[in-house]
Amino acid sequence: MSSNADHSHHSADAHGHDHHGGHEAAHGTFKSYMTGFILSVILTAIPFWLVMGKVIADPAVTGAIVMILGAIQIVVHMIYFLHMNTRSEGGWNMMALIFTIVIVIIALSGSLWVMHHLNANMMPMSPEMMRNMP
């Protein structure tokens, strides 16, 4: 047992600043949280307004805009609330962000593909089409 054992797991300079060699964890400030919150509110309100107000006549265009804004909102949450950036964790957070973006694109495009085919192949037919069924 040593009385002057070092209990710290990282080094600090004379000014108390921690240095991890590129592994600094990002910490949010009040300003960054408020920026993220305001962006989230805007990115939620715009799609709601587009759909409820029937602002755009073509539902496909409205759906595409809503999906794009949803994907942007996921990235906003990752940056402002999960503090993902290119500097922390030696760049691995950026790799996680890129991976998440790829997964979101796959999930959104797959969902659209499934919904389109369900609509085209499974929706009820008109009464005239039902009369002509064998």
Backbone as JSON Lines, residues from 0, in Angstrom:
{"i":0,"aa":"M","n":[0.83,-1.19,0.0],"ca":[0.0,0.0,0.0],"c":[0.86,1.24,0.0]}
{"i":1,"aa":"S","n":[0.64,2.04,-0.93],"ca":[1.38,3.28,-1.05],"c":[0.46,4.43,-0.7]}
{"i":2,"aa":"S","n":[0.97,5.39,0.05],"ca":[0.12,6.52,0.44],"c":[-0.07,7.52,-0.68]}
{"i":3,"aa":"N","n":[0.82,7.5,-1.66],"ca":[0.67,8.45,-2.75],"c":[0.32,7.74,-4.06]}
{"i":4,"aa":"A","n":[-0.53,6.73,-3.97],"ca":[-0.96,5.98,-5.16],"c":[-1.8,6.88,-6.05]}
{"i":5,"aa":"D","n":[-1.58,6.73,-7.33],"ca":[-2.33,7.53,-8.3],"c":[-3.66,6.85,-8.58]}
{"i":6,"aa":"H","n":[-4.74,7.5,-8.23],"ca":[-6.07,6.93,-8.42],"c":[-6.71,7.4,-9.71]}
{"i":7,"aa":"S","n":[-6.04,8.26,-10.45],"ca":[-6.63,8.77,-11.68],"c":[-6.28,7.83,-12.83]}
{"i":8,"aa":"H","n":[-7.19,7.72,-13.77],"ca":[-6.99,6.85,-14.93],"c":[-6.55,7.62,-16.16]}
{"i":9,"aa":"H","n":[-6.38,8.91,-16.04],"ca":[-5.92,9.72,-17.16],"c":[-5.08,10.87,-16.61]}
{"i":10,"aa":"S","n":[-4.37,11.5,-17.5],"ca":[-3.48,12.56,-17.07],"c":[-4.15,13.92,-17.21]}
{"i":11,"aa":"A","n":[-3.69,14.85,-16.42],"ca":[-4.17,16.23,-16.5],"c":[-2.95,17.14,-16.45]}
{"i":12,"aa":"D","n":[-3.01,18.24,-17.18],"ca":[-1.88,19.16,-17.16],"c":[-1.99,20.08,-15.94]}
{"i":13,"aa":"A","n":[-1.08,21.03,-15.84],"ca":[-1.03,21.91,-14.66],"c":[-2.28,22.77,-14.51]}
{"i":14,"aa":"H","n":[-3.02,22.96,-15.6],"ca":[-4.24,23.78,-15.55],"c":[-5.49,22.95,-15.31]}
{"i":15,"aa":"G","n":[-5.33,21.65,-15.14],"ca":[-6.47,20.79,-14.87],"c":[-7.2,20.31,-16.11]}
{"i":16,"aa":"H","n":[-6.62,20.54,-17.3],"ca":[-7.25,20.07,-18.53],"c":[-6.84,18.63,-18.8]}
{"i":17,"aa":"D","n":[-7.81,17.81,-19.06],"ca":[-7.53,16.41,-19.34],"c":[-7.08,16.23,-20.77]}
{"i":18,"aa":"H","n":[-6.14,15.31,-20.99],"ca":[-5.66,15.0,-22.32],"c":[-5.73,13.5,-22.52]}
{"i":19,"aa":"H","n":[-6.48,13.09,-23.52],"ca":[-6.68,11.67,-23.78],"c":[-6.12,11.24,-25.12]}
{"i":20,"aa":"G","n":[-5.41,12.09,-25.8],"ca":[-4.85,11.73,-27.09],"c":[-5.91,11.47,-28.15]}
{"i":21,"aa":"G","n":[-6.88,12.37,-28.29],"ca":[-7.9,12.21,-29.32],"c":[-9.11,11.42,-28.87]}
{"i":22,"aa":"H","n":[-9.18,11.08,-27.58],"ca":[-10.31,10.29,-27.09],"c":[-11.19,11.11,-26.17]}
{"i":23,"aa":"E","n":[-11.23,12.42,-26.39],"ca":[-12.02,13.28,-25.53],"c":[-13.51,13.02,-25.77]}
{"i":24,"aa":"A","n":[-14.24,12.92,-24.7],"ca":[-15.69,12.78,-24.81],"c":[-16.29,14.17,-24.98]}
{"i":25,"aa":"A","n":[-17.19,14.31,-25.91],"ca":[-17.82,15.6,-26.14],"c":[-18.86,15.85,-25.05]}
{"i":26,"aa":"H","n":[-18.91,17.06,-24.59],"ca":[-19.89,17.44,-23.57],"c":[-20.73,18.57,-24.14]}
{"i":27,"aa":"G","n":[-22.04,18.45,-23.96],"ca":[-22.93,19.48,-24.48],"c":[-22.98,20.7,-23.59]}
{"i":28,"aa":"T","n":[-23.23,21.81,-24.22],"ca":[-23.44,23.05,-23.48],"c":[-24.93,23.37,-23.55]}
{"i":29,"aa":"F","n":[-25.35,24.32,-22.75],"ca":[-26.75,24.73,-22.79],"c":[-27.12,25.21,-24.19]}
{"i":30,"aa":"K","n":[-26.2,25.96,-24.81],"ca":[-26.46,26.47,-26.16],"c":[-26.62,25.33,-27.17]}
{"i":31,"aa":"S","n":[-25.78,24.29,-27.07],"ca":[-25.89,23.19,-28.04],"c":[-27.18,22.39,-27.81]}
{"i":32,"aa":"Y","n":[-27.56,22.2,-26.54],"ca":[-28.83,21.5,-26.28],"c":[-30.02,22.3,-26.78]}
{"i":33,"aa":"M","n":[-29.99,23.61,-26.58],"ca":[-31.1,24.45,-27.06],"c":[-31.15,24.47,-28.58]}
{"i":34,"aa":"T","n":[-29.98,24.51,-29.23],"ca":[-29.94,24.46,-30.69],"c":[-30.55,23.15,-31.17]}
{"i":35,"aa":"G","n":[-30.16,22.04,-30.55],"ca":[-30.72,20.74,-30.92],"c":[-32.21,20.67,-30.68]}
{"i":36,"aa":"F","n":[-32.66,21.23,-29.55],"ca":[-34.09,21.23,-29.24],"c":[-34.88,22.03,-30.25]}
{"i":37,"aa":"I","n":[-34.39,23.24,-30.58],"ca":[-35.1,24.1,-31.53],"c":[-35.15,23.45,-32.91]}
{"i":38,"aa":"L","n":[-34.02,22.87,-33.34],"ca":[-34.01,22.16,-34.63],"c":[-34.98,20.98,-34.63]}
{"i":39,"aa":"S","n":[-35.04,20.25,-33.52],"ca":[-35.96,19.12,-33.41],"c":[-37.42,19.57,-33.5]}
{"i":40,"aa":"V","n":[-37.74,20.67,-32.84],"ca":[-39.1,21.19,-32.89],"c":[-39.46,21.61,-34.32]}
{"i":41,"aa":"I","n":[-38.54,22.3,-34.97],"ca":[-38.78,22.74,-36.35],"c":[-38.93,21.53,-37.28]}
{"i":42,"aa":"L","n":[-38.03,20.55,-37.11],"ca":[-38.06,19.36,-37.97],"c":[-39.25,18.45,-37.68]}
{"i":43,"aa":"T","n":[-39.94,18.68,-36.57],"ca":[-41.18,17.96,-36.29],"c":[-42.38,18.77,-36.78]}
{"i":44,"aa":"A","n":[-42.34,20.07,-36.61],"ca":[-43.48,20.92,-36.97],"c":[-43.69,21.01,-38.48]}
{"i":45,"aa":"I","n":[-42.62,21.06,-39.24],"ca":[-42.76,21.2,-40.7],"c":[-43.48,19.99,-41.31]}
{"i":46,"aa":"P","n":[-43.07,18.76,-41.03],"ca":[-43.81,17.62,-41.6],"c":[-45.26,17.58,-41.12]}
{"i":47,"aa":"F","n":[-45.49,17.91,-39.84],"ca":[-46.86,17.93,-39.32],"c":[-47.7,18.93,-40.12]}
{"i":48,"aa":"W","n":[-47.17,20.11,-40.35],"ca":[-47.86,21.15,-41.11],"c":[-48.09,20.7,-42.55]}
{"i":49,"aa":"L","n":[-47.07,20.08,-43.16],"ca":[-47.21,19.62,-44.55],"c":[-48.34,18.59,-44.7]}
{"i":50,"aa":"V","n":[-48.41,17.66,-43.76],"ca":[-49.41,16.59,-43.85],"c":[-50.8,17.1,-43.45]}
{"i":51,"aa":"M","n":[-50.9,17.76,-42.31],"ca":[-52.21,18.19,-41.81],"c":[-52.81,19.31,-42.66]}
{"i":52,"aa":"G","n":[-51.97,20.17,-43.22],"ca":[-52.47,21.27,-44.03],"c":[-52.63,20.92,-45.49]}
{"i":53,"aa":"K","n":[-52.23,19.69,-45.85],"ca":[-52.28,19.27,-47.26],"c":[-51.68,20.35,-48.16]}
{"i":54,"aa":"V","n":[-50.48,20.81,-47.78],"ca":[-49.81,21.92,-48.46],"c":[-49.4,21.52,-49.87]}
{"i":55,"aa":"I","n":[-48.92,20.3,-50.04],"ca":[-48.48,19.81,-51.35],"c":[-49.52,18.81,-51.84]}
{"i":56,"aa":"A","n":[-49.96,18.99,-53.08],"ca":[-51.04,18.16,-53.61],"c":[-50.61,16.7,-53.81]}
{"i":57,"aa":"D","n":[-49.38,16.47,-54.21],"ca":[-48.92,15.12,-54.49],"c":[-48.45,14.44,-53.19]}
{"i":58,"aa":"P","n":[-49.14,13.36,-52.78],"ca":[-48.75,12.69,-51.53],"c":[-47.35,12.07,-51.6]}
{"i":59,"aa":"A","n":[-46.89,11.69,-52.78],"ca":[-45.56,11.11,-52.9],"c":[-44.48,12.15,-52.57]}
{"i":60,"aa":"V","n":[-44.69,13.38,-53.04],"ca":[-43.73,14.45,-52.75],"c":[-43.76,14.77,-51.26]}
{"i":61,"aa":"T","n":[-44.95,14.83,-50.68],"ca":[-45.07,15.08,-49.25],"c":[-44.36,13.98,-48.46]}
{"i":62,"aa":"G","n":[-44.58,12.73,-48.85],"ca":[-43.93,11.61,-48.17],"c":[-42.41,11.68,-48.27]}
{"i":63,"aa":"A","n":[-41.91,12.05,-49.44],"ca":[-40.46,12.16,-49.62],"c":[-39.89,13.27,-48.74]}
{"i":64,"aa":"I","n":[-40.58,14.4,-48.68],"ca":[-40.11,15.51,-47.85],"c":[-40.14,15.12,-46.37]}
{"i":65,"aa":"V","n":[-41.19,14.45,-45.94],"ca":[-41.29,14.02,-44.55],"c":[-40.17,13.04,-44.21]}
{"i":66,"aa":"M","n":[-39.86,12.13,-45.12],"ca":[-38.78,11.17,-44.86],"c":[-37.42,11.85,-44.82]}
{"i":67,"aa":"I","n":[-37.19,12.8,-45.7],"ca":[-35.91,13.52,-45.69],"c":[-35.76,14.31,-44.39]}
{"i":68,"aa":"L","n":[-36.83,14.98,-43.97],"ca":[-36.76,15.74,-42.72],"c":[-36.59,14.8,-41.52]}
{"i":69,"aa":"G","n":[-37.19,13.61,-41.59],"ca":[-37.0,12.62,-40.52],"c":[-35.56,12.15,-40.44]}
{"i":70,"aa":"A","n":[-34.94,11.9,-41.58],"ca":[-33.54,11.48,-41.6],"c":[-32.64,12.6,-41.07]}
{"i":71,"aa":"I","n":[-32.94,13.84,-41.45],"ca":[-32.16,14.98,-40.94],"c":[-32.32,15.08,-39.42]}
{"i":72,"aa":"Q","n":[-33.53,14.82,-38.94],"ca":[-33.76,14.9,-37.5],"c":[-32.97,13.83,-36.74]}
{"i":73,"aa":"I","n":[-32.83,12.65,-37.31],"ca":[-32.01,11.61,-36.67],"c":[-30.57,12.08,-36.53]}
{"i":74,"aa":"V","n":[-30.04,12.69,-37.59],"ca":[-28.67,13.19,-37.54],"c":[-28.55,14.33,-36.53]}
{"i":75,"aa":"V","n":[-29.54,15.22,-36.48],"ca":[-29.52,16.31,-35.49],"c":[-29.48,15.74,-34.08]}
{"i":76,"aa":"H","n":[-30.27,14.72,-33.8],"ca":[-30.27,14.11,-32.47],"c":[-28.92,13.49,-32.16]}
{"i":77,"aa":"M","n":[-28.33,12.84,-33.15],"ca":[-27.03,12.2,-32.92],"c":[-25.95,13.24,-32.64]}
{"i":78,"aa":"I","n":[-25.99,14.36,-33.31],"ca":[-24.94,15.37,-33.13],"c":[-25.16,16.19,-31.86]}
{"i":79,"aa":"Y","n":[-26.39,16.68,-31.65],"ca":[-26.62,17.59,-30.53],"c":[-26.93,16.9,-29.21]}
{"i":80,"aa":"F","n":[-27.49,15.71,-29.24],"ca":[-27.84,15.04,-27.98],"c":[-26.93,13.87,-27.65]}
{"i":81,"aa":"L","n":[-26.42,13.18,-28.65],"ca":[-25.47,12.09,-28.4],"c":[-24.02,12.55,-28.55]}
{"i":82,"aa":"H","n":[-23.83,13.81,-28.94],"ca":[-22.51,14.46,-29.02],"c":[-21.55,13.73,-29.95]}
{"i":83,"aa":"M","n":[-22.04,13.27,-31.08],"ca":[-21.17,12.62,-32.04],"c":[-20.45,13.68,-32.86]}
{"i":84,"aa":"N","n":[-19.14,13.5,-33.01],"ca":[-18.35,14.41,-33.83],"c":[-17.13,13.67,-34.35]}
{"i":85,"aa":"T","n":[-16.31,14.34,-35.14],"ca":[-15.16,13.69,-35.75],"c":[-13.98,13.58,-34.8]}
{"i":86,"aa":"R","n":[-13.98,14.32,-33.71],"ca":[-12.82,14.34,-32.82],"c":[-12.88,13.31,-31.7]}
{"i":87,"aa":"S","n":[-14.03,13.07,-31.12],"ca":[-14.09,12.2,-29.95],"c":[-13.92,10.73,-30.33]}
{"i":88,"aa":"E","n":[-13.39,9.99,-29.4],"ca":[-13.15,8.55,-29.55],"c":[-12.29,8.22,-30.76]}
{"i":89,"aa":"G","n":[-11.36,9.09,-31.07],"ca":[-10.43,8.82,-32.15],"c":[-11.09,8.68,-33.51]}
{"i":90,"aa":"G","n":[-12.24,9.32,-33.71],"ca":[-12.93,9.26,-35.0],"c":[-13.94,8.14,-35.11]}
{"i":91,"aa":"W","n":[-14.02,7.26,-34.12],"ca":[-14.97,6.14,-34.2],"c":[-16.41,6.61,-34.12]}
{"i":92,"aa":"N","n":[-16.64,7.74,-33.45],"ca":[-18.0,8.28,-33.42],"c":[-18.47,8.66,-34.81]}
{"i":93,"aa":"M","n":[-17.57,9.18,-35.64],"ca":[-17.95,9.53,-37.02],"c":[-18.28,8.25,-37.79]}
{"i":94,"aa":"M","n":[-17.54,7.19,-37.55],"ca":[-17.85,5.92,-38.2],"c":[-19.24,5.43,-37.76]}
{"i":95,"aa":"A","n":[-19.57,5.61,-36.5],"ca":[-20.89,5.23,-36.01],"c":[-21.97,6.08,-36.66]}
{"i":96,"aa":"L","n":[-21.69,7.37,-36.87],"ca":[-22.64,8.26,-37.53],"c":[-22.87,7.82,-38.98]}
{"i":97,"aa":"I","n":[-21.8,7.52,-39.69],"ca":[-21.92,7.06,-41.07],"c":[-22.7,5.75,-41.13]}
{"i":98,"aa":"F","n":[-22.39,4.83,-40.22],"ca":[-23.11,3.55,-40.17],"c":[-24.6,3.78,-39.92]}
{"i":99,"aa":"T","n":[-24.92,4.68,-39.0],"ca":[-26.32,4.97,-38.7],"c":[-27.03,5.56,-39.91]}
{"i":100,"aa":"I","n":[-26.36,6.46,-40.62],"ca":[-26.97,7.05,-41.81],"c":[-27.26,5.98,-42.86]}
{"i":101,"aa":"V","n":[-26.31,5.06,-43.06],"ca":[-26.52,3.97,-44.02],"c":[-27.69,3.09,-43.59]}
{"i":102,"aa":"I","n":[-27.77,2.75,-42.32],"ca":[-28.87,1.91,-41.82],"c":[-30.21,2.63,-41.97]}
{"i":103,"aa":"V","n":[-30.24,3.94,-41.68],"ca":[-31.48,4.71,-41.83],"c":[-31.92,4.73,-43.29]}
{"i":104,"aa":"I","n":[-30.99,4.92,-44.2],"ca":[-31.34,4.92,-45.63],"c":[-31.89,3.56,-46.04]}
{"i":105,"aa":"I","n":[-31.26,2.49,-45.59],"ca":[-31.76,1.14,-45.91],"c":[-33.15,0.93,-45.32]}
{"i":106,"aa":"A","n":[-33.34,1.34,-44.06],"ca":[-34.64,1.15,-43.41],"c":[-35.73,1.97,-44.08]}
{"i":107,"aa":"L","n":[-35.43,3.24,-44.4],"ca":[-36.45,4.09,-45.02],"c":[-36.79,3.6,-46.43]}
{"i":108,"aa":"S","n":[-35.78,3.29,-47.23],"ca":[-36.08,2.82,-48.58],"c":[-36.76,1.47,-48.56]}
{"i":109,"aa":"G","n":[-36.36,0.59,-47.65],"ca":[-37.04,-0.7,-47.53],"c":[-38.48,-0.56,-47.09]}
{"i":110,"aa":"S","n":[-38.74,0.35,-46.16],"ca":[-40.11,0.59,-45.7],"c":[-40.97,1.13,-46.83]}
{"i":111,"aa":"L","n":[-40.42,2.07,-47.6],"ca":[-41.18,2.6,-48.74],"c":[-41.47,1.51,-49.76]}
{"i":112,"aa":"W","n":[-40.49,0.66,-50.02],"ca":[-40.66,-0.42,-50.99],"c":[-41.77,-1.37,-50.53]}
{"i":113,"aa":"V","n":[-41.72,-1.76,-49.25],"ca":[-42.73,-2.67,-48.71],"c":[-44.12,-2.02,-48.74]}
{"i":114,"aa":"M","n":[-44.22,-0.76,-48.32],"ca":[-45.52,-0.08,-48.31],"c":[-46.08,0.08,-49.72]}
{"i":115,"aa":"H","n":[-45.21,0.38,-50.68],"ca":[-45.68,0.52,-52.06],"c":[-46.24,-0.81,-52.57]}
{"i":116,"aa":"H","n":[-45.51,-1.89,-52.33],"ca":[-45.97,-3.18,-52.83],"c":[-47.2,-3.69,-52.08]}
{"i":117,"aa":"L","n":[-47.31,-3.4,-50.8],"ca":[-48.53,-3.76,-50.08],"c":[-49.72,-2.98,-50.63]}
{"i":118,"aa":"N","n":[-49.5,-1.7,-50.91],"ca":[-50.57,-0.88,-51.46],"c":[-50.97,-1.39,-52.85]}
{"i":119,"aa":"A","n":[-50.0,-1.69,-53.68],"ca":[-50.28,-2.11,-55.06],"c":[-50.89,-3.51,-55.13]}
{"i":120,"aa":"N","n":[-50.5,-4.39,-54.23],"ca":[-50.9,-5.79,-54.35],"c":[-51.94,-6.26,-53.34]}
{"i":121,"aa":"M","n":[-52.16,-5.52,-52.28],"ca":[-53.02,-6.04,-51.21],"c":[-54.23,-5.18,-50.9]}
{"i":122,"aa":"M","n":[-54.31,-3.98,-51.45],"ca":[-55.43,-3.11,-51.12],"c":[-56.73,-3.65,-51.71]}
{"i":123,"aa":"P","n":[-57.86,-3.38,-51.06],"ca":[-59.14,-3.89,-51.57],"c":[-59.45,-3.34,-52.96]}
{"i":124,"aa":"M","n":[-60.12,-4.15,-53.71],"ca":[-60.47,-3.75,-55.08],"c":[-61.79,-3.0,-55.09]}
{"i":125,"aa":"S","n":[-62.04,-2.36,-56.21],"ca":[-63.31,-1.67,-56.37],"c":[-64.42,-2.73,-56.57]}
{"i":126,"aa":"P","n":[-65.69,-2.36,-56.38],"ca":[-66.79,-3.33,-56.57],"c":[-66.81,-3.9,-58.0]}
{"i":127,"aa":"E","n":[-66.45,-3.09,-58.98],"ca":[-66.43,-3.59,-60.37],"c":[-65.38,-4.68,-60.54]}
{"i":128,"aa":"M","n":[-64.22,-4.48,-59.92],"ca":[-63.16,-5.48,-60.02],"c":[-63.57,-6.76,-59.29]}
{"i":129,"aa":"M","n":[-64.29,-6.61,-58.19],"ca":[-64.74,-7.79,-57.45],"c":[-65.74,-8.6,-58.25]}
{"i":130,"aa":"R","n":[-66.61,-7.94,-59.02],"ca":[-67.59,-8.67,-59.85],"c":[-66.91,-9.49,-60.93]}
{"i":131,"aa":"N","n":[-65.77,-9.03,-61.41],"ca":[-65.07,-9.75,-62.48],"c":[-64.14,-10.84,-61.96]}
{"i":132,"aa":"M","n":[-64.1,-11.03,-60.66],"ca":[-63.24,-12.07,-60.09],"c":[-63.81,-13.45,-60.46]}
{"i":133,"aa":"P","n":[-62.96,-14.44,-60.65],"ca":[-63.46,-15.79,-61.0],"c":[-64.19,-16.47,-59.87]}
